[in-house]
């Protein structure tokens, strides 16, 4: 057993560094808080969407939980509107479009999905 204590870490979206993910039109940005330096098994972070529409095929299982606003996720012809206090689970391989106006958090598995898909 390691002598290094296991500890919990708290993250705040106001202290998170975000990077551009989509737009114009609109703007989308993601701030990864739990990356492979912390965990190879999980990833997590915050995202801000302001009217951008971003198409993506999810390469991991993902859970999204909305903090403010309304996020729209369209997959397989169905649009899911997620509001504060709600979450959406998205399985790996889902083709989708993220849209709306929201601050949201996300968790994903596996955290090292880029390595597993050869996208270092």
C-alpha positions, 0 to 999 in steps of 0.5 A, spaced: 500 500 500 502 507 498 504 511 503 501 517 499 494 519 502 488 519 498 485 525 497 478 528 494 479 534 490 474 540 489 473 544 482 470 550 481 468 552 474 470 559 475 477 557 476 477 552 470 481 554 464 477 553 458 479 552 451 475 553 444 471 547 442 466 550 437 463 556 433 462 561 430 456 562 430 456 562 437 461 559 442 463 553 445 468 551 450 471 546 455 475 546 461 477 539 463 478 538 470 480 531 471 485 529 466 489 523 465 494 526 470 489 525 475 486 519 473 486 514 467 480 511 468 475 517 469 475 524 466 471 530 468 470 537 467 465 543 465 463 546 459 460 553 456 455 553 450 453 559 447 449 558 441 454 554 438 452 547 435 458 542 435 457 535 431 461 529 434 461 522 435 462 520 442 468 516 443 467 514 451 461 513 455 459 520 458 454 523 463 452 531 462 449 535 468 446 542 467 448 547 472 445 553 468 441 554 462 439 549 457 443 544 453 440 541 447 443 534 445 441 531 438 442 524 437 438 519 432 433 524 430 431 525 438 433 532 441 434 532 449 433 538 452 437 538 459 436 543 464 439 545 471 438 539 476 437 534 470 443 529 467 443 525 460 447 519 459 450 518 452 454 511 450 460 510 446 459 511 439 453 515 439 453 520 433 450 527 436 450 535 436 451 539 442 447 545 442 444 550 446 446 555 452 448 552 458 454 551 463 454 544 464 459 539 467 461 532 464 464 526 466 466 520 462 469 513 461 475 511 460 479 518 461 484 516 457 480 515 451 485 519 446 490 514 447 485 508 446 483 511 439 490 513 437 489 521 438 495 523 443 
